[in-house]
Amino acid sequence: MIPILSAEKITKDYGKEKVLKGITLALYQETFTVILGPSGSGKSTLLNILSGMVKPTTGTVKYEDKIITTLSQTELADWKRNNIGYVFQNYMLLNNLTAEENIKVGISFQMTPLAFDRLTRILEIDGLLDKFPAQLSGGQQQRVAIARAVIKGTPFIFCDEATGALDEENSKKVVELLHSLKNTFGVTILFATHNEQIAHTANRIITMKDGMVTSDIANKNPVSANDMIWR
């Protein structure tokens, strides 16, 4: 199987602090992979490097046949716009736009977006499209943010602690819906979290500590989000 995204000997230093210490991994299409680790383990830094948001100190990241760590800023911006979506912990919605306008803000005429009605129905926000972020709950705002990331039709979605600001019920709903999007639209999802229960729903669990991968296992019996035991 050919990976959609691979990293080779990735390091990241901030001054004398070594945040990543030589990460090598490969990610495959239409999978839900979790990077699991406590705060300070380097998981968010790794996610940002894999998504082209941060340059590594050393090492390379390759997406299909393109080495993204050697791209110019203009080339990298084009690559990110056409290939990835990003879901953050803090929704990053524009307060002066409705839910529908927030979802559609990233679409350009060059893209072939997913069917808007179908996507919003799957995410259970089709009745909220005329509301502004301040009128929505945290869980609803995050589902709008997910729709914004997915609507472009990009094949890869990065999620950085995407349930970190949500309660148990909404966290389960968001994870369940992300799995539905993977199964329905064939997107590949990489989800960084400290939550072991979310990891149990994934196809693969990569565990990090102190800037290194300590385990990388295929999860042969993932549980559904509804069956997660919250702690």
QUIZIHU-V731150 format. One record per helix or strand of 2 or more residues. SS is the DSSP state (~ for helix, > for strand). FROM is the first residue (numbers start at 1). LEN is the number of residues. If there is no record, write none. Layout:
# QUIZIHU-V731150
SS_FROM_LEN + SS_FROM_LEN
This chain:
# QUIZIHU-V731150
>_5_10 + >_17_11 + >_32_5 + ~_43_8 + >_58_6 + >_66_2 + ~_68_3 + ~_73_11 + >_84_4 + ~_99_6 + ~_116_7 + ~_133_3 + ~_138_13 + >_156_5 + ~_168_18 + >_188_6 + ~_196_4 + >_204_6 + >_212_7 + ~_225_3
